[in-house]
């Protein structure tokens, strides 16, 4: 048996109200390309352990863009 279709009422909870949170405007892969490039090049050349300052700089940039990292 199937259940009857559910009708949506105007003002239902299907659309979220505007949020007061700072939401990222970009995908995380596209945010902070400058620090991402420096971080990635450093890791390839020197290994992750030697690149803590670039990794942290990239995280700071991502947080400024609204990402929770």
PyMOL Python script that loads the backbone (N, CA, C, O; Angstrom):
from pymol import cmd

cmd.read_pdbstr("""\
ATOM      1  N   UNK A   1       0.834  -1.190   0.000  1.00  0.00           N
ATOM      2  CA  UNK A   1       0.000   0.000   0.000  1.00  0.00           C
ATOM      3  C   UNK A   1       0.876   1.249   0.000  1.00  0.00           C
ATOM      4  O   UNK A   1       1.977   1.245   0.551  1.00  0.00           O
ATOM      5  N   UNK A   2       0.395   2.283  -0.602  1.00  0.00           N
ATOM      6  CA  UNK A   2       1.141   3.538  -0.573  1.00  0.00           C
ATOM      7  C   UNK A   2       0.353   4.567   0.208  1.00  0.00           C
ATOM      8  O   UNK A   2      -0.877   4.534   0.255  1.00  0.00           O
ATOM      9  N   UNK A   3       1.074   5.469   0.810  1.00  0.00           N
ATOM     10  CA  UNK A   3       0.414   6.503   1.591  1.00  0.00           C
ATOM     11  C   UNK A   3      -0.003   7.645   0.676  1.00  0.00           C
ATOM     12  O   UNK A   3       0.602   7.837  -0.378  1.00  0.00           O
ATOM     13  N   UNK A   4      -1.021   8.403   1.055  1.00  0.00           N
ATOM     14  CA  UNK A   4      -1.480   9.513   0.216  1.00  0.00           C
ATOM     15  C   UNK A   4      -0.403  10.591   0.129  1.00  0.00           C
ATOM     16  O   UNK A   4       0.389  10.742   1.059  1.00  0.00           O
ATOM     17  N   UNK A   5      -0.359  11.332  -0.956  1.00  0.00           N
ATOM     18  CA  UNK A   5       0.648  12.393  -1.090  1.00  0.00           C
ATOM     19  C   UNK A   5       0.468  13.457  -0.011  1.00  0.00           C
ATOM     20  O   UNK A   5      -0.651  13.798   0.373  1.00  0.00           O
ATOM     21  N   UNK A   6       1.569  13.955   0.453  1.00  0.00           N
ATOM     22  CA  UNK A   6       1.553  14.994   1.486  1.00  0.00           C
ATOM     23  C   UNK A   6       1.565  16.346   0.799  1.00  0.00           C
ATOM     24  O   UNK A   6       2.423  16.613  -0.043  1.00  0.00           O
ATOM     25  N   UNK A   7       0.619  17.197   1.151  1.00  0.00           N
ATOM     26  CA  UNK A   7       0.566  18.525   0.570  1.00  0.00           C
ATOM     27  C   UNK A   7       1.358  19.492   1.445  1.00  0.00           C
ATOM     28  O   UNK A   7       1.285  19.441   2.673  1.00  0.00           O
ATOM     29  N   UNK A   8       2.104  20.358   0.804  1.00  0.00           N
ATOM     30  CA  UNK A   8       2.894  21.357   1.512  1.00  0.00           C
ATOM     31  C   UNK A   8       2.036  22.591   1.738  1.00  0.00           C
ATOM     32  O   UNK A   8       1.371  23.068   0.818  1.00  0.00           O
ATOM     33  N   UNK A   9       2.052  23.092   2.924  1.00  0.00           N
ATOM     34  CA  UNK A   9       1.326  24.324   3.232  1.00  0.00           C
ATOM     35  C   UNK A   9       2.259  25.510   3.042  1.00  0.00           C
ATOM     36  O   UNK A   9       3.476  25.396   3.187  1.00  0.00           O
ATOM     37  N   UNK A  10       1.676  26.623   2.723  1.00  0.00           N
ATOM     38  CA  UNK A  10       2.465  27.835   2.573  1.00  0.00           C
ATOM     39  C   UNK A  10       3.128  28.159   3.903  1.00  0.00           C
ATOM     40  O   UNK A  10       2.488  28.105   4.953  1.00  0.00           O
ATOM     41  N   UNK A  11       4.419  28.497   3.853  1.00  0.00           N
ATOM     42  CA  UNK A  11       5.143  28.823   5.078  1.00  0.00           C
ATOM     43  C   UNK A  11       5.609  27.590   5.820  1.00  0.00           C
ATOM     44  O   UNK A  11       5.938  27.669   7.004  1.00  0.00           O
ATOM     45  N   UNK A  12       5.642  26.445   5.143  1.00  0.00           N
ATOM     46  CA  UNK A  12       6.082  25.218   5.804  1.00  0.00           C
ATOM     47  C   UNK A  12       7.595  25.244   6.013  1.00  0.00           C
ATOM     48  O   UNK A  12       8.286  26.165   5.579  1.00  0.00           O
ATOM     49  N   UNK A  13       8.074  24.232   6.674  1.00  0.00           N
ATOM     50  CA  UNK A  13       9.485  24.182   7.046  1.00  0.00           C
ATOM     51  C   UNK A  13      10.376  23.678   5.916  1.00  0.00           C
ATOM     52  O   UNK A  13      11.517  23.295   6.173  1.00  0.00           O
ATOM     53  N   UNK A  14       9.902  23.664   4.691  1.00  0.00           N
ATOM     54  CA  UNK A  14      10.721  23.159   3.601  1.00  0.00           C
ATOM     55  C   UNK A  14      11.809  24.150   3.202  1.00  0.00           C
ATOM     56  O   UNK A  14      12.842  23.742   2.671  1.00  0.00           O
ATOM     57  N   UNK A  15      11.604  25.412   3.440  1.00  0.00           N
ATOM     58  CA  UNK A  15      12.641  26.392   3.157  1.00  0.00           C
ATOM     59  C   UNK A  15      13.139  26.963   4.473  1.00  0.00           C
ATOM     60  O   UNK A  15      12.356  27.356   5.338  1.00  0.00           O
ATOM     61  N   UNK A  16      14.445  26.999   4.604  1.00  0.00           N
ATOM     62  CA  UNK A  16      15.032  27.496   5.844  1.00  0.00           C
ATOM     63  C   UNK A  16      14.996  29.014   5.852  1.00  0.00           C
ATOM     64  O   UNK A  16      15.175  29.641   4.808  1.00  0.00           O
ATOM     65  N   UNK A  17      14.769  29.606   6.997  1.00  0.00           N
ATOM     66  CA  UNK A  17      14.820  31.057   7.080  1.00  0.00           C
ATOM     67  C   UNK A  17      16.255  31.539   6.898  1.00  0.00           C
ATOM     68  O   UNK A  17      17.193  30.770   7.104  1.00  0.00           O
ATOM     69  N   UNK A  18      16.433  32.774   6.521  1.00  0.00           N
ATOM     70  CA  UNK A  18      17.796  33.288   6.367  1.00  0.00           C
ATOM     71  C   UNK A  18      18.579  33.110   7.666  1.00  0.00           C
ATOM     72  O   UNK A  18      18.092  33.414   8.755  1.00  0.00           O
ATOM     73  N   UNK A  19      19.770  32.623   7.522  1.00  0.00           N
ATOM     74  CA  UNK A  19      20.599  32.330   8.687  1.00  0.00           C
ATOM     75  C   UNK A  19      21.441  33.538   9.060  1.00  0.00           C
ATOM     76  O   UNK A  19      21.824  34.331   8.200  1.00  0.00           O
ATOM     77  N   UNK A  20      21.722  33.670  10.343  1.00  0.00           N
ATOM     78  CA  UNK A  20      22.595  34.743  10.794  1.00  0.00           C
ATOM     79  C   UNK A  20      24.050  34.284  10.799  1.00  0.00           C
ATOM     80  O   UNK A  20      24.954  35.090  11.020  1.00  0.00           O
ATOM     81  N   UNK A  21      24.285  32.974  10.554  1.00  0.00           N
ATOM     82  CA  UNK A  21      25.647  32.456  10.507  1.00  0.00           C
ATOM     83  C   UNK A  21      26.364  33.007   9.284  1.00  0.00           C
ATOM     84  O   UNK A  21      25.735  33.387   8.297  1.00  0.00           O
ATOM     85  N   UNK A  22      27.676  33.042   9.364  1.00  0.00           N
ATOM     86  CA  UNK A  22      28.471  33.394   8.209  1.00  0.00           C
ATOM     87  C   UNK A  22      28.701  32.106   7.433  1.00  0.00           C
ATOM     88  O   UNK A  22      29.473  31.245   7.857  1.00  0.00           O
ATOM     89  N   UNK A  23      28.029  31.978   6.301  1.00  0.00           N
ATOM     90  CA  UNK A  23      28.168  30.772   5.491  1.00  0.00           C
ATOM     91  C   UNK A  23      29.160  31.049   4.381  1.00  0.00           C
ATOM     92  O   UNK A  23      29.205  32.152   3.835  1.00  0.00           O
ATOM     93  N   UNK A  24      29.963  30.036   4.045  1.00  0.00           N
ATOM     94  CA  UNK A  24      30.926  30.212   2.955  1.00  0.00           C
ATOM     95  C   UNK A  24      30.214  30.534   1.647  1.00  0.00           C
ATOM     96  O   UNK A  24      29.149  29.991   1.353  1.00  0.00           O
ATOM     97  N   UNK A  25      30.813  31.415   0.878  1.00  0.00           N
ATOM     98  CA  UNK A  25      30.235  31.796  -0.401  1.00  0.00           C
ATOM     99  C   UNK A  25      30.815  30.964  -1.537  1.00  0.00           C
ATOM    100  O   UNK A  25      30.310  30.998  -2.659  1.00  0.00           O
ATOM    101  N   UNK A  26      31.888  30.210  -1.242  1.00  0.00           N
ATOM    102  CA  UNK A  26      32.556  29.384  -2.238  1.00  0.00           C
ATOM    103  C   UNK A  26      32.648  27.964  -1.717  1.00  0.00           C
ATOM    104  O   UNK A  26      32.408  27.706  -0.538  1.00  0.00           O
ATOM    105  N   UNK A  27      32.998  27.047  -2.603  1.00  0.00           N
ATOM    106  CA  UNK A  27      33.323  25.694  -2.180  1.00  0.00           C
ATOM    107  C   UNK A  27      34.715  25.743  -1.558  1.00  0.00           C
ATOM    108  O   UNK A  27      35.534  26.590  -1.916  1.00  0.00           O
ATOM    109  N   UNK A  28      34.977  24.829  -0.624  1.00  0.00           N
ATOM    110  CA  UNK A  28      36.254  24.861   0.080  1.00  0.00           C
ATOM    111  C   UNK A  28      37.426  24.648  -0.879  1.00  0.00           C
ATOM    112  O   UNK A  28      38.521  25.158  -0.640  1.00  0.00           O
ATOM    113  N   UNK A  29      37.206  23.906  -1.951  1.00  0.00           N
ATOM    114  CA  UNK A  29      38.290  23.654  -2.903  1.00  0.00           C
ATOM    115  C   UNK A  29      38.703  24.912  -3.658  1.00  0.00           C
ATOM    116  O   UNK A  29      39.817  24.985  -4.178  1.00  0.00           O
ATOM    117  N   UNK A  30      37.814  25.903  -3.721  1.00  0.00           N
ATOM    118  CA  UNK A  30      38.077  27.115  -4.502  1.00  0.00           C
ATOM    119  C   UNK A  30      38.476  28.311  -3.636  1.00  0.00           C
ATOM    120  O   UNK A  30      38.851  29.363  -4.153  1.00  0.00           O
ATOM    121  N   UNK A  31      38.393  28.140  -2.323  1.00  0.00           N
ATOM    122  CA  UNK A  31      38.717  29.240  -1.414  1.00  0.00           C
ATOM    123  C   UNK A  31      40.222  29.295  -1.173  1.00  0.00           C
ATOM    124  O   UNK A  31      40.886  28.259  -1.150  1.00  0.00           O
ATOM    125  N   UNK A  32      40.742  30.457  -1.000  1.00  0.00           N
ATOM    126  CA  UNK A  32      42.142  30.692  -0.608  1.00  0.00           C
ATOM    127  C   UNK A  32      43.156  30.018  -1.534  1.00  0.00           C
ATOM    128  O   UNK A  32      43.993  29.251  -1.057  1.00  0.00           O
ATOM    129  N   UNK A  33      43.106  30.279  -2.826  1.00  0.00           N
ATOM    130  CA  UNK A  33      44.029  29.605  -3.747  1.00  0.00           C
ATOM    131  C   UNK A  33      45.499  29.926  -3.492  1.00  0.00           C
ATOM    132  O   UNK A  33      46.368  29.092  -3.747  1.00  0.00           O
ATOM    133  N   UNK A  34      45.784  31.132  -2.990  1.00  0.00           N
ATOM    134  CA  UNK A  34      47.181  31.506  -2.761  1.00  0.00           C
ATOM    135  C   UNK A  34      47.792  30.661  -1.643  1.00  0.00           C
ATOM    136  O   UNK A  34      48.859  30.074  -1.820  1.00  0.00           O
ATOM    137  N   UNK A  35      47.123  30.600  -0.504  1.00  0.00           N
ATOM    138  CA  UNK A  35      47.682  29.826   0.618  1.00  0.00           C
ATOM    139  C   UNK A  35      47.623  28.331   0.325  1.00  0.00           C
ATOM    140  O   UNK A  35      48.474  27.574   0.792  1.00  0.00           O
ATOM    141  N   UNK A  36      46.630  27.904  -0.441  1.00  0.00           N
ATOM    142  CA  UNK A  36      46.540  26.487  -0.808  1.00  0.00           C
ATOM    143  C   UNK A  36      47.741  26.082  -1.650  1.00  0.00           C
ATOM    144  O   UNK A  36      48.330  25.023  -1.429  1.00  0.00           O
ATOM    145  N   UNK A  37      48.104  26.918  -2.609  1.00  0.00           N
ATOM    146  CA  UNK A  37      49.240  26.617  -3.488  1.00  0.00           C
ATOM    147  C   UNK A  37      50.539  26.549  -2.691  1.00  0.00           C
ATOM    148  O   UNK A  37      51.328  25.619  -2.860  1.00  0.00           O
ATOM    149  N   UNK A  38      50.759  27.532  -1.826  1.00  0.00           N
ATOM    150  CA  UNK A  38      51.973  27.533  -1.003  1.00  0.00           C
ATOM    151  C   UNK A  38      52.027  26.309  -0.093  1.00  0.00           C
ATOM    152  O   UNK A  38      53.072  25.674   0.042  1.00  0.00           O
ATOM    153  N   UNK A  39      50.901  25.985   0.525  1.00  0.00           N
ATOM    154  CA  UNK A  39      50.822  24.817   1.410  1.00  0.00           C
ATOM    155  C   UNK A  39      51.131  23.541   0.638  1.00  0.00           C
ATOM    156  O   UNK A  39      51.940  22.725   1.080  1.00  0.00           O
ATOM    157  N   UNK A  40      50.490  23.366  -0.511  1.00  0.00           N
ATOM    158  CA  UNK A  40      50.663  22.141  -1.288  1.00  0.00           C
ATOM    159  C   UNK A  40      52.087  21.984  -1.810  1.00  0.00           C
ATOM    160  O   UNK A  40      52.649  20.890  -1.756  1.00  0.00           O
ATOM    161  N   UNK A  41      52.677  23.074  -2.316  1.00  0.00           N
ATOM    162  CA  UNK A  41      54.051  23.011  -2.813  1.00  0.00           C
ATOM    163  C   UNK A  41      55.024  22.667  -1.692  1.00  0.00           C
ATOM    164  O   UNK A  41      55.946  21.876  -1.888  1.00  0.00           O
ATOM    165  N   UNK A  42      54.823  23.253  -0.534  1.00  0.00           N
ATOM    166  CA  UNK A  42      55.687  22.981   0.609  1.00  0.00           C
ATOM    167  C   UNK A  42      55.600  21.505   1.015  1.00  0.00           C
ATOM    168  O   UNK A  42      56.620  20.862   1.263  1.00  0.00           O
ATOM    169  N   UNK A  43      54.377  20.979   1.081  1.00  0.00           N
ATOM    170  CA  UNK A  43      54.196  19.582   1.491  1.00  0.00           C
ATOM    171  C   UNK A  43      54.855  18.638   0.493  1.00  0.00           C
ATOM    172  O   UNK A  43      55.479  17.657   0.898  1.00  0.00           O
ATOM    173  N   UNK A  44      54.729  18.913  -0.802  1.00  0.00           N
ATOM    174  CA  UNK A  44      55.334  18.057  -1.824  1.00  0.00           C
ATOM    175  C   UNK A  44      56.854  18.086  -1.710  1.00  0.00           C
ATOM    176  O   UNK A  44      57.502  17.045  -1.821  1.00  0.00           O
ATOM    177  N   UNK A  45      57.427  19.262  -1.490  1.00  0.00           N
ATOM    178  CA  UNK A  45      58.881  19.400  -1.468  1.00  0.00           C
ATOM    179  C   UNK A  45      59.516  19.001  -0.143  1.00  0.00           C
ATOM    180  O   UNK A  45      60.613  18.444  -0.131  1.00  0.00           O
ATOM    181  N   UNK A  46      58.838  19.279   0.982  1.00  0.00           N
ATOM    182  CA  UNK A  46      59.478  19.133   2.289  1.00  0.00           C
ATOM    183  C   UNK A  46      58.770  18.181   3.244  1.00  0.00           C
ATOM    184  O   UNK A  46      59.327  17.832   4.285  1.00  0.00           O
ATOM    185  N   UNK A  47      57.569  17.760   2.915  1.00  0.00           N
ATOM    186  CA  UNK A  47      56.796  16.905   3.812  1.00  0.00           C
ATOM    187  C   UNK A  47      55.921  17.734   4.738  1.00  0.00           C
ATOM    188  O   UNK A  47      56.205  18.902   5.009  1.00  0.00           O
ATOM    189  N   UNK A  48      54.859  17.112   5.217  1.00  0.00           N
ATOM    190  CA  UNK A  48      53.858  17.816   6.016  1.00  0.00           C
ATOM    191  C   UNK A  48      54.426  18.400   7.303  1.00  0.00           C
ATOM    192  O   UNK A  48      54.042  19.498   7.705  1.00  0.00           O
ATOM    193  N   UNK A  49      55.339  17.676   7.955  1.00  0.00           N
ATOM    194  CA  UNK A  49      55.875  18.136   9.242  1.00  0.00           C
ATOM    195  C   UNK A  49      56.625  19.463   9.128  1.00  0.00           C
ATOM    196  O   UNK A  49      56.656  20.238  10.084  1.00  0.00           O
ATOM    197  N   UNK A  50      57.223  19.730   7.977  1.00  0.00           N
ATOM    198  CA  UNK A  50      58.014  20.943   7.802  1.00  0.00           C
ATOM    199  C   UNK A  50      57.177  22.145   7.359  1.00  0.00           C
ATOM    200  O   UNK A  50      57.705  23.246   7.200  1.00  0.00           O
ATOM    201  N   UNK A  51      55.881  21.934   7.163  1.00  0.00           N
ATOM    202  CA  UNK A  51      55.053  22.991   6.570  1.00  0.00           C
ATOM    203  C   UNK A  51      53.945  23.480   7.483  1.00  0.00           C
ATOM    204  O   UNK A  51      52.922  23.968   7.002  1.00  0.00           O
ATOM    205  N   UNK A  52      54.125  23.360   8.776  1.00  0.00           N
ATOM    206  CA  UNK A  52      53.080  23.731   9.732  1.00  0.00           C
ATOM    207  C   UNK A  52      52.632  25.184   9.565  1.00  0.00           C
ATOM    208  O   UNK A  52      51.441  25.475   9.683  1.00  0.00           O
ATOM    209  N   UNK A  53      53.566  26.100   9.294  1.00  0.00           N
ATOM    210  CA  UNK A  53      53.164  27.510   9.179  1.00  0.00           C
ATOM    211  C   UNK A  53      52.279  27.746   7.965  1.00  0.00           C
ATOM    212  O   UNK A  53      51.369  28.573   8.030  1.00  0.00           O
ATOM    213  N   UNK A  54      52.518  27.040   6.847  1.00  0.00           N
ATOM    214  CA  UNK A  54      51.687  27.211   5.654  1.00  0.00           C
ATOM    215  C   UNK A  54      50.333  26.536   5.833  1.00  0.00           C
ATOM    216  O   UNK A  54      49.310  27.041   5.371  1.00  0.00           O
ATOM    217  N   UNK A  55      50.339  25.392   6.507  1.00  0.00           N
ATOM    218  CA  UNK A  55      49.082  24.697   6.786  1.00  0.00           C
ATOM    219  C   UNK A  55      48.195  25.568   7.673  1.00  0.00           C
ATOM    220  O   UNK A  55      46.998  25.708   7.420  1.00  0.00           O
ATOM    221  N   UNK A  56      48.788  26.149   8.707  1.00  0.00           N
ATOM    222  CA  UNK A  56      48.024  27.012   9.621  1.00  0.00           C
ATOM    223  C   UNK A  56      47.551  28.278   8.909  1.00  0.00           C
ATOM    224  O   UNK A  56      46.432  28.733   9.141  1.00  0.00           O
ATOM    225  N   UNK A  57      48.389  28.850   8.046  1.00  0.00           N
ATOM    226  CA  UNK A  57      47.992  30.045   7.297  1.00  0.00           C
ATOM    227  C   UNK A  57      46.787  29.740   6.403  1.00  0.00           C
ATOM    228  O   UNK A  57      45.888  30.570   6.265  1.00  0.00           O
ATOM    229  N   UNK A  58      46.772  28.563   5.804  1.00  0.00           N
ATOM    230  CA  UNK A  58      45.650  28.177   4.943  1.00  0.00           C
ATOM    231  C   UNK A  58      44.381  27.984   5.783  1.00  0.00           C
ATOM    232  O   UNK A  58      43.296  28.387   5.364  1.00  0.00           O
ATOM    233  N   UNK A  59      44.512  27.377   6.953  1.00  0.00           N
ATOM    234  CA  UNK A  59      43.353  27.197   7.843  1.00  0.00           C
ATOM    235  C   UNK A  59      42.789  28.553   8.274  1.00  0.00           C
ATOM    236  O   UNK A  59      41.573  28.735   8.312  1.00  0.00           O
ATOM    237  N   UNK A  60      43.660  29.490   8.594  1.00  0.00           N
ATOM    238  CA  UNK A  60      43.216  30.831   8.999  1.00  0.00           C
ATOM    239  C   UNK A  60      42.439  31.489   7.857  1.00  0.00           C
ATOM    240  O   UNK A  60      41.397  32.106   8.077  1.00  0.00           O
ATOM    241  N   UNK A  61      42.954  31.350   6.653  1.00  0.00           N
ATOM    242  CA  UNK A  61      42.285  31.920   5.483  1.00  0.00           C
ATOM    243  C   UNK A  61      40.907  31.273   5.287  1.00  0.00           C
ATOM    244  O   UNK A  61      39.920  31.964   5.036  1.00  0.00           O
ATOM    245  N   UNK A  62      40.852  29.951   5.404  1.00  0.00           N
ATOM    246  CA  UNK A  62      39.575  29.248   5.234  1.00  0.00           C
ATOM    247  C   UNK A  62      38.563  29.672   6.288  1.00  0.00           C
ATOM    248  O   UNK A  62      37.384  29.848   5.983  1.00  0.00           O
ATOM    249  N   UNK A  63      39.016  29.837   7.525  1.00  0.00           N
ATOM    250  CA  UNK A  63      38.109  30.291   8.586  1.00  0.00           C
ATOM    251  C   UNK A  63      37.592  31.691   8.293  1.00  0.00           C
ATOM    252  O   UNK A  63      36.428  31.993   8.556  1.00  0.00           O
ATOM    253  N   UNK A  64      38.452  32.546   7.748  1.00  0.00           N
ATOM    254  CA  UNK A  64      38.027  33.902   7.397  1.00  0.00           C
ATOM    255  C   UNK A  64      36.972  33.880   6.286  1.00  0.00           C
ATOM    256  O   UNK A  64      36.161  34.800   6.179  1.00  0.00           O
ATOM    257  N   UNK A  65      36.986  32.825   5.458  1.00  0.00           N
ATOM    258  CA  UNK A  65      35.996  32.663   4.389  1.00  0.00           C
ATOM    259  C   UNK A  65      34.704  32.024   4.892  1.00  0.00           C
ATOM    260  O   UNK A  65      33.741  31.892   4.137  1.00  0.00           O
ATOM    261  N   UNK A  66      34.680  31.624   6.175  1.00  0.00           N
ATOM    262  CA  UNK A  66      33.470  31.071   6.749  1.00  0.00           C
ATOM    263  C   UNK A  66      33.457  29.562   6.932  1.00  0.00           C
ATOM    264  O   UNK A  66      32.436  29.000   7.330  1.00  0.00           O
ATOM    265  N   UNK A  67      34.577  28.892   6.648  1.00  0.00           N
ATOM    266  CA  UNK A  67      34.647  27.445   6.811  1.00  0.00           C
ATOM    267  C   UNK A  67      35.031  27.101   8.241  1.00  0.00           C
ATOM    268  O   UNK A  67      35.774  27.837   8.890  1.00  0.00           O
ATOM    269  N   UNK A  68      34.519  25.981   8.724  1.00  0.00           N
ATOM    270  CA  UNK A  68      34.813  25.526  10.077  1.00  0.00           C
ATOM    271  C   UNK A  68      35.870  24.422   9.993  1.00  0.00           C
ATOM    272  O   UNK A  68      35.540  23.237   9.936  1.00  0.00           O
ATOM    273  N   UNK A  69      37.143  24.824   9.986  1.00  0.00           N
ATOM    274  CA  UNK A  69      38.253  23.860   9.916  1.00  0.00           C
ATOM    275  C   UNK A  69      39.141  23.969  11.124  1.00  0.00           C
ATOM    276  O   UNK A  69      40.124  23.237  11.235  1.00  0.00           O
TER     277      UNK A  69
END
""", "prot")
cmd.dss("prot")
cmd.show_as("cartoon", "prot")
cmd.util.cbc("prot")
cmd.orient("prot")
